[in-house]
Amino acid sequence: MGQDLPKNIQKLCYRFVNTAVKKGFITEDQLKDAMLKQLEDDLNERPHRLIGTILFEKGWITWQQIDIVLKELFKKREG
């Protein structure tokens, strides 16, 4: 389940969605919907999916936008 993810991965997921919202790639309502879908999957013992994957599957974010967010996150970690 999602809550079983290591703390550093949970923090990275939080930073991913926070950055995606700040950049205007997704809305807070889209994020909430994706988080509910992720929780629903976890509670029903379906495979855990990353929020970015759910957002992409719903057509709310592109792979290019995901790449932009990830590059920014890892740039901050290295700097």
Sequence and secondary structure as in RCSB ss.txt:
>XXXX:A:sequence
MGQDLPKNIQKLCYRFVNTAVKKGFITEDQLKDAMLKQLEDDLNERPHRLIGTILFEKGWITWQQIDIVLKELFK
KREG
>XXXX:A:secstr
 GGGS HHHHHHHHHHHHHHHHTTSS HHHHHHHHHHHHHHHHTT     HHHHHHHTTSS HHHHHHHHHHHHH
HHH 
